[in-house]
Amino acid sequence: MKPLIINIMPHGPAYHFSPDEKPDVFWEKPDGSLVGFWAREWPDLLGEEILKLTDRYTWEVWQPDYRADKIYSQKIETGVTHYLLPAEDKVYRPGIRPQKGIFSKAIIEKIDALKNHRIILQLHGFRVPFYNEILKVFGPRKKFPIFLTGHGMAIAPISEIFSLHRPLTYLCLIAEQLRLKRVLKYVDIISVQSEAALRETKKVYDGRIEKLTMGCDFSFWTPLPSLETRQLIRRKLNIPLNATVLFASGNFVPLKQLDKLIRCFSSINRDDCFLLIAGHGDNDDTTLLRLLIDPLIKKKRALLHPYIEGDELRNLYWASDVYTSTSTNEGSSVAIMKAMACGLPILSTSVGETTETMKKYKVGQFINTTNFIEWEKTIINVLDYGLPKPIEVQVARELYDWKNVSSRFLSIYQYLLKQEDSLIK
């Protein structure tokens, strides 16, 4: 049998982001409600790229789902099999205080049933209480390697102690630091995306750490074919042909600070710039952004575009002059990778691995995460004195093209299989 790589996700499907949209794959339950998944989760995308390189592995994504009343599974055209497994809330104590988080007994039982199979267990995320539970159950009697893939900005509990807290919070963080360090000893390798995440991970983990980012397809995300193409796209979207277009995309969640970007843009009283935002979120965050951006839309200075992928999303990059990221927390930012592949200059906060690369190659323009007055001045400066320098596409391709990124991941799986052989012996 082929070695099985099991990717366990830390969260369920984001039904609340698309309440009126059916998932890519779905089933109808007896009560008429839907249970399903979107096939663009990072473990699905990574599996797709690994299976392009080799047929040596079987790749599965296991996603806990509050809606699931039983185990659902579907093998999608990429060769990845995606499972939805029943889940519920559980009260954890990562530190001292109780904390509610997702838990799936079905996932624990399914791992246990495969204990004699050749598997690599891959966890996606950092400081996830459910993962700690998995490590506590299977770590002491481990018969398979465990690979933890870092996403987002990893922060060790000990690092939070230096902020001002109530006395109980200090005790809680110390307890979490000790407990997290105790369970992470069962992990064979942790991957991080940025130097900042690497420093934080070292505070709580003494094992092997690798720097690995996610990726994007540089054969699809390509520079603007022609100025005529940009004009055609802008006409279709009713974007002024001569305006400088700032584009931002992502989930409508507070850490992206898209509301702050809209407020900043609203204070710039000029007609030569246009704000384009694309994405989706829950009802509250989406409503907030719509209310904030509506005056700009009425002045024909902005567009809030629904969530899209593929050709339609690439058209938004091609319609734009500069990509803008105002996030407070990123792992690497695939959205910025796509902008790099499209040849766009980038205006960004200094978070995520892609901004570390930008600084290394002296490209782009940076803004402070919380200095919103500076944002306005920087945007005006870009409008008056020209766009920041973009990174060379070939440099970005070497770093972030999926072919190169997945090859780096593949070497990790090959190493872990050798570790598994030694565990079996």
C-alpha positions in Angstrom: 0.0 0.0 0.0 1.1 3.6 -0.7 2.2 5.6 2.3 -0.8 7.8 3.5 -0.3 11.5 4.2 -3.2 12.6 6.5 -3.7 16.4 6.8 -5.9 17.3 9.7 -7.4 20.7 9.6 -7.8 23.0 12.6 -11.3 24.3 11.6 -14.5 23.4 9.8 -15.8 24.6 6.5 -16.5 28.4 6.4 -20.2 28.1 5.7 -20.8 31.5 7.3 -18.6 33.2 4.7 -20.8 32.0 1.9 -24.3 31.4 3.4 -26.0 31.7 0.0 -23.4 29.6 -1.9 -23.2 25.9 -2.2 -19.8 24.4 -1.4 -17.7 22.9 -4.2 -18.6 19.4 -3.0 -21.8 19.0 -0.9 -24.4 16.5 0.4 -27.9 17.2 1.4 -28.8 16.1 4.9 -32.3 14.7 5.8 -33.4 18.0 7.2 -32.6 19.7 3.9 -29.4 21.5 5.1 -26.1 21.1 3.3 -22.8 19.7 4.5 -19.8 20.1 2.2 -16.4 21.6 1.6 -14.5 24.0 -0.6 -11.7 22.4 -2.5 -9.3 25.3 -2.2 -8.2 24.8 1.4 -4.4 24.9 1.7 -4.0 21.1 2.5 -6.0 20.4 -0.7 -3.8 22.7 -2.8 -0.6 21.3 -1.3 -1.8 17.8 -1.9 -2.6 18.6 -5.5 0.9 19.9 -6.1 2.6 16.9 -4.4 0.5 14.4 -6.4 1.6 16.2 -9.6 5.2 15.4 -8.6 4.8 11.8 -7.6 2.2 9.0 -7.4 4.1 7.4 -4.5 1.6 8.8 -1.8 -2.1 8.7 -1.0 -3.2 12.2 0.2 -6.1 12.8 2.5 -7.5 15.9 4.1 -9.5 15.4 7.3 -11.7 18.4 8.2 -13.7 18.5 11.5 -17.2 19.8 10.8 -19.9 20.8 13.2 -22.6 20.1 10.6 -21.5 16.6 9.8 -23.8 13.9 11.2 -21.5 11.1 9.9 -18.3 10.8 8.0 -18.4 12.2 4.4 -15.7 11.8 1.8 -15.0 12.6 -1.8 -12.0 12.0 -4.0 -11.7 15.1 -6.1 -10.2 15.3 -9.6 -6.7 16.3 -8.2 -6.4 12.9 -6.6 -6.9 14.3 -3.1 -9.6 12.7 -0.9 -11.3 15.2 1.4 -13.1 13.9 4.5 -15.6 15.7 6.7 -15.9 14.2 10.2 -18.4 15.0 13.0 -17.1 17.6 15.4 -18.3 19.4 18.5 -17.1 22.1 20.9 -14.9 21.0 23.8 -13.6 23.0 26.8 -9.8 22.8 26.8 -7.3 24.3 29.2 -4.2 25.1 27.2 -3.2 27.3 30.1 -5.3 27.7 33.3 -8.4 29.4 32.0 -11.0 27.2 30.1 -11.1 27.8 26.4 -13.7 26.5 24.0 -12.4 24.9 20.8 -13.3 22.3 18.1 -12.9 18.6 18.9 -13.6 15.5 16.8 -13.8 12.1 18.4 -14.2 10.6 14.9 -10.8 11.9 13.9 -9.2 10.4 17.0 -10.8 7.1 16.3 -9.9 7.2 12.6 -6.2 7.8 13.4 -6.3 4.9 15.9 -7.7 2.6 13.3 -4.8 3.3 11.0 -2.1 2.8 13.6 -0.6 -0.1 11.7 -0.7 1.7 8.4 2.2 3.6 7.0 1.2 7.2 7.6 2.5 10.7 8.0 0.3 12.8 10.2 0.4 16.5 9.1 -1.2 19.2 11.3 -1.8 22.7 10.0 -1.4 25.5 12.5 0.1 26.5 15.8 -1.3 26.6 19.3 -4.4 24.6 18.3 -6.0 22.9 21.4 -7.3 20.0 19.3 -3.8 19.3 18.0 -2.5 19.2 21.6 -5.1 16.6 22.3 -4.0 14.5 19.3 -0.4 14.7 20.4 -1.2 13.8 24.0 -3.1 10.7 22.8 -0.8 9.4 20.1 2.6 11.0 21.0 3.6 8.7 23.9 3.0 5.6 21.8 3.8 7.1 18.4 4.3 4.7 15.6 4.2 7.3 12.8 6.0 10.6 12.1 4.2 13.9 12.8 4.7 17.1 10.7 3.3 20.4 11.9 3.0 23.0 9.2 3.0 26.6 10.4 0.4 29.0 9.1 -0.1 32.6 10.0 2.1 34.4 12.4 3.3 32.0 15.1 3.6 33.6 18.6 4.9 31.5 21.5 2.9 31.9 24.8 6.0 33.2 26.5 6.2 36.1 24.1 2.9 37.4 25.2 4.0 37.7 28.9 5.8 41.0 28.1 2.5 42.7 27.5 0.4 44.2 30.3 -2.0 41.6 31.7 -4.0 40.7 34.8 -2.0 38.4 37.2 -4.0 35.3 36.2 -3.1 35.8 32.6 0.6 35.6 33.3 0.0 32.3 35.1 -2.1 31.1 32.2 0.6 31.9 29.6 3.3 30.3 31.6 1.2 27.1 32.0 0.4 27.1 28.3 4.1 27.5 27.4 5.1 24.5 29.5 2.2 22.3 28.3 2.8 23.2 24.7 6.5 22.5 24.9 5.6 19.1 26.5 3.4 18.0 23.6 5.4 19.5 20.8 8.3 17.1 21.7 6.3 14.4 19.9 6.5 16.4 16.6 9.2 15.4 14.2 9.4 18.5 12.2 7.8 21.9 12.3 7.7 24.1 9.2 7.5 27.9 9.5 7.1 30.5 6.7 8.9 33.5 8.0 12.0 34.4 10.1 9.7 36.0 12.7 7.8 32.7 13.0 11.1 30.8 13.2 12.2 32.8 16.2 8.9 32.3 18.0 8.8 28.6 17.3 12.3 28.1 18.7 11.0 29.5 22.0 8.7 26.5 22.5 10.2 23.7 20.3 13.7 22.2 20.3 13.4 19.9 17.3 14.0 20.3 13.6 12.5 23.4 12.0 12.3 24.1 8.3 11.3 27.3 6.4 8.6 26.4 3.9 6.1 28.7 2.4 2.9 28.0 0.5 3.0 28.8 -3.3 1.1 29.8 -6.4 1.1 28.8 -10.0 3.4 31.2 -12.0 2.2 29.7 -15.3 -1.3 31.1 -14.5 -0.5 34.2 -12.5 1.4 36.2 -15.1 2.1 39.8 -15.9 -0.5 42.0 -17.7 -0.5 40.9 -21.4 -1.1 44.4 -22.7 -2.5 47.8 -21.7 -5.4 47.1 -24.0 -6.3 44.1 -21.7 -6.3 46.4 -18.7 -8.5 48.9 -20.4 -11.0 46.2 -21.4 -11.2 44.9 -17.8 -11.6 48.3 -16.4 -14.4 49.2 -18.7 -16.2 46.0 -17.8 -15.9 46.8 -14.1 -16.6 50.5 -14.5 -13.2 51.5 -13.2 -11.8 54.8 -14.5 -9.2 54.2 -17.2 -6.7 56.8 -16.0 -7.0 56.2 -12.2 -4.3 54.6 -10.1 -6.0 51.5 -8.8 -5.1 50.1 -5.4 -6.2 46.5 -5.1 -6.6 44.4 -1.8 -8.1 41.0 -1.5 -8.7 38.4 1.2 -11.2 37.3 3.8 -13.2 40.0 5.5 -11.8 39.6 9.0 -10.5 42.2 11.4 -6.8 41.2 11.1 -6.9 42.2 7.4 -7.8 45.8 8.5 -9.7 46.4 5.3 -12.1 48.7 7.2 -9.0 50.9 8.2 -7.9 50.9 4.5 -11.3 52.1 3.4 -11.4 54.9 6.1 -7.9 55.9 5.0 -8.8 56.0 1.4 -12.0 58.0 2.2 -9.9 60.8 3.7 -7.9 61.2 0.4 -10.0 63.7 -1.5 -8.7 63.0 -5.0 -10.2 61.7 -8.2 -7.1 60.1 -9.6 -7.1 57.0 -7.4 -9.5 54.1 -7.1 -9.8 51.4 -4.4 -10.7 47.8 -5.4 -11.4 45.2 -2.7 -12.3 41.6 -3.3 -13.2 38.8 -0.9 -15.8 37.6 1.5 -16.6 37.2 5.2 -19.3 36.7 7.7 -22.4 38.9 7.7 -21.2 41.4 10.3 -17.8 42.1 8.7 -19.2 42.2 5.2 -21.9 44.6 6.2 -19.4 46.9 7.9 -17.2 47.1 4.8 -20.2 47.8 2.6 -21.3 50.6 4.8 -17.9 52.2 4.9 -17.2 51.8 1.2 -20.6 52.9 -0.1 -19.9 56.7 -0.2 -16.7 55.9 -2.3 -18.7 53.7 -4.6 -21.3 56.5 -5.1 -18.4 58.8 -6.1 -17.1 56.1 -8.5 -13.9 55.8 -6.5 -14.2 52.3 -5.2 -15.6 48.8 -5.8 -16.3 46.0 -3.3 -16.1 42.8 -5.4 -17.5 39.5 -4.3 -15.2 36.5 -3.7 -13.8 35.0 -6.9 -11.0 32.7 -8.1 -9.3 31.8 -11.3 -9.6 34.0 -14.4 -11.9 36.5 -12.7 -9.5 37.1 -9.8 -6.5 37.4 -12.2 -8.4 40.1 -14.1 -8.6 42.1 -10.9 -4.9 41.9 -10.5 -4.5 42.9 -14.2 -6.9 45.9 -13.7 -4.7 47.2 -10.9 -1.6 49.4 -10.5 -0.5 48.4 -7.1 -1.4 45.6 -4.7 -2.1 46.6 -1.1 -1.9 44.5 2.1 -2.8 46.1 5.4 -2.9 42.9 7.5 -1.6 42.6 11.0 -0.9 38.8 10.7 0.3 36.7 7.8 2.3 33.6 7.3 3.6 34.4 3.8 0.6 36.0 2.0 -0.2 34.0 -1.2 -2.1 37.1 -2.3 1.2 39.0 -2.4 2.8 36.0 -4.2 0.1 36.4 -6.9 0.8 40.1 -7.2 4.5 39.4 -7.6 3.7 36.8 -10.3 1.6 39.4 -12.1 4.4 41.9 -12.0 2.6 44.3 -9.6 4.4 46.6 -7.2 3.3 46.1 -3.6 2.3 48.4 -0.7 2.2 46.4 2.5 2.5 46.2 6.3 5.7 44.4 7.4 4.2 41.1 8.2 4.7 37.7 6.5 7.5 36.0 4.7 6.8 37.8 1.4 7.6 41.2 3.0 10.9 39.8 4.3 11.7 38.9 0.7 10.6 42.4 -0.5 13.0 44.0 2.0 15.8 41.7 1.0 15.5 42.7 -2.6 14.7 46.4 -1.8 11.3 46.4 -3.5 7.9 47.6 -2.6 6.7 50.2 -0.1 6.0 49.5 3.6 3.5 51.0 6.0 3.2 50.7 9.8 0.6 48.2 11.0 -1.2 50.7 13.2 -0.2 54.1 12.0 -3.2 54.9 9.8 -2.1 58.6 9.3 1.1 57.2 7.7 -1.0 55.1 5.4 -2.7 58.2 3.9 0.6 60.0 3.5 2.2 57.0 1.8 -0.7 56.5 -0.6 -0.5 60.2 -1.6 3.2 59.9 -2.0 2.7 57.0 -4.4 0.1 59.0 -6.4 2.4 62.0 -6.6 5.8 60.4 -7.1 5.2 57.1 -8.7 4.7 53.4 -7.9 7.1 51.4 -5.8 9.5 49.0 -7.5 8.2 45.5 -8.1 10.2 42.4 -7.6 11.6 40.6 -10.7 9.1 37.9 -11.6 11.9 35.4 -12.1 13.1 35.9 -8.6 9.6 35.5 -7.2 9.1 32.4 -9.4 12.1 30.7 -7.9 10.9 31.3 -4.4 7.1 30.8 -4.7 6.2 28.8 -7.8 4.3 25.7 -6.7 6.7 23.4 -8.6 9.6 24.6 -6.5 7.6 24.9 -3.2 6.1 21.4 -3.5 9.6 19.9 -4.2 10.8 21.3 -0.9 7.8 19.7 0.9 8.4 16.4 -0.9 11.9 16.2 0.5 10.4 16.5 4.0 7.9 13.6 3.4 10.8 11.4 2.0 12.8 12.1 5.2 9.8 11.4 7.4 9.2 8.0 5.7 12.7 7.0 6.6 11.9 8.1 10.2 8.8 6.0 10.1 10.8 2.9 9.0 13.1 3.4 12.0 10.1 3.7 14.3 8.6 0.4 13.0 12.0 -1.3 13.5 
